[in-house]
């Protein structure tokens, strides 16, 4: 599976969780996505904003630390 496909899958799964009021599950998915590829952080933040997640809750989707 290519990186683009992985990113699409992560984003789609997180969006599904947000739409079905399973926000914490969505945060977990985005945390995994960002850990796998930090370049998608902006897209993940935009997805959360699109689903009405407040800025002060978005930090839950950010990994504690990303290592190569």
Residue frames relative to the residue before (quaternion, step in Angstrom):
aa qw qx qy qz dx dy dz
X 1.0000 0.0000 0.0000 0.0000 0.00 0.00 0.00
X 0.4092 -0.7259 0.4974 0.2413 3.58 -0.86 0.90
X 0.6711 -0.4891 0.3658 0.4201 3.57 -1.27 0.33
X 0.6412 0.5330 -0.3267 0.4451 3.58 0.96 -0.87
X 0.6542 0.5009 -0.3101 0.4742 3.58 0.97 -0.83
X 0.6339 0.5208 -0.3302 0.4667 3.58 0.97 -0.80
X 0.6497 0.5155 -0.3098 0.4649 3.56 0.93 -0.91
X 0.6530 0.5127 -0.3069 0.4653 3.57 0.92 -0.90
X 0.6571 0.5087 -0.3077 0.4635 3.57 0.95 -0.86
X 0.6488 0.5125 -0.3168 0.4648 3.59 0.90 -0.90
X 0.6864 0.4892 -0.2870 0.4553 3.56 0.82 -1.01
X 0.6571 0.5134 -0.3092 0.4572 3.58 0.96 -0.83
X 0.6632 0.4960 -0.3014 0.4725 3.57 0.96 -0.85
X 0.6464 0.5056 -0.3213 0.4725 3.58 0.93 -0.84
X 0.6431 0.5235 -0.3224 0.4566 3.60 0.94 -0.87
X 0.6343 0.5250 -0.3306 0.4613 3.59 0.98 -0.82
X 0.6496 0.5058 -0.3180 0.4702 3.59 0.95 -0.83
X 0.6588 0.5015 -0.3194 0.4609 3.60 0.91 -0.84
X 0.6624 0.5170 -0.3031 0.4495 3.61 0.96 -0.84
X 0.7485 0.3679 -0.2005 0.5141 3.57 1.11 -0.66
X 0.5343 -0.6834 0.3663 0.3367 3.56 1.22 0.61
X 0.4916 0.5847 -0.4783 0.4332 3.57 1.02 0.85
X 0.0586 -0.8751 0.4803 -0.0016 3.50 0.84 1.16
X 0.6550 0.5145 -0.3269 0.4466 3.60 0.86 -0.87
X 0.6220 0.5200 -0.3393 0.4771 3.59 1.05 -0.71
X 0.6318 0.5307 -0.3210 0.4650 3.58 1.03 -0.79
X 0.6290 0.5263 -0.3269 0.4696 3.56 1.01 -0.82
X 0.6492 0.5250 -0.3181 0.4491 3.59 0.94 -0.87
X 0.6471 0.5125 -0.3161 0.4676 3.58 0.98 -0.86
X 0.6848 0.4755 -0.2956 0.4664 3.59 0.86 -0.91
X 0.5990 0.5533 -0.3606 0.4527 3.58 1.06 -0.65
X 0.6467 0.5007 -0.3101 0.4846 3.58 1.01 -0.82
X 0.6517 0.5302 -0.3130 0.4430 3.58 0.95 -0.91
X 0.6868 0.4731 -0.2838 0.4732 3.58 0.87 -0.96
X 0.6191 0.5372 -0.3421 0.4595 3.58 1.05 -0.70
X 0.6761 0.4911 -0.2828 0.4708 3.57 1.07 -0.77
X 0.8037 -0.0292 0.0678 0.5905 3.59 1.05 -0.76
X 0.2794 -0.8080 0.4977 0.1461 3.58 -0.11 1.28
X 0.5408 0.6405 -0.4029 0.3674 3.61 1.17 -0.36
X 0.6869 0.4838 -0.2973 0.4535 3.62 1.14 -0.38
X 0.3255 0.7776 -0.4892 0.2239 3.59 1.24 0.10
X 0.6607 0.5090 -0.3145 0.4533 3.60 0.85 -0.93
X 0.6551 0.5096 -0.3113 0.4629 3.59 0.93 -0.86
X 0.6453 0.5189 -0.3158 0.4633 3.57 1.02 -0.79
X 0.6450 0.5048 -0.3143 0.4799 3.57 1.00 -0.82
X 0.6421 0.5197 -0.3174 0.4657 3.59 1.01 -0.81
X 0.6270 0.5342 -0.3323 0.4594 3.59 1.00 -0.79
X 0.6677 0.4904 -0.3071 0.4684 3.58 0.90 -0.87
X 0.6343 0.5223 -0.3286 0.4657 3.58 0.99 -0.80
X 0.6408 0.5389 -0.3138 0.4478 3.57 0.99 -0.89
X 0.7258 0.4031 -0.2287 0.5084 3.59 1.12 -0.65
X 0.5808 -0.6588 0.3387 0.3374 3.56 1.24 0.45
X 0.3859 0.7100 -0.4995 0.3123 3.56 1.15 0.50
X 0.4592 -0.7087 0.4719 0.2535 3.52 -0.80 1.07
X 0.6296 -0.5732 0.3823 0.3589 3.54 -1.12 0.75
X 0.6883 0.4994 -0.3027 0.4303 3.57 0.90 -0.83
X 0.6636 0.4584 -0.3145 0.5006 3.62 1.27 -0.07
X 0.5312 0.6734 -0.3949 0.3293 3.59 1.19 -0.45
X 0.5612 0.6234 -0.3954 0.3742 3.59 1.09 -0.58
X 0.5657 0.6206 -0.3811 0.3869 3.61 1.15 -0.50
X 0.6754 0.4809 -0.2915 0.4771 3.58 1.19 -0.48
X 0.6005 0.5669 -0.3664 0.4287 3.58 1.23 -0.17
X 0.4640 -0.6786 0.4859 0.2968 3.58 -0.87 0.88
X 0.5862 -0.5793 0.4292 0.3696 3.56 -1.15 0.59
X 0.7791 -0.0952 0.1243 0.6070 3.52 1.02 -0.91
X 0.1907 -0.7715 0.5977 0.1056 3.55 -0.99 0.83
X 0.0792 -0.7980 0.5971 0.0196 3.56 -0.81 1.03
X 0.5532 -0.6254 0.4274 0.3465 3.58 -1.06 0.67
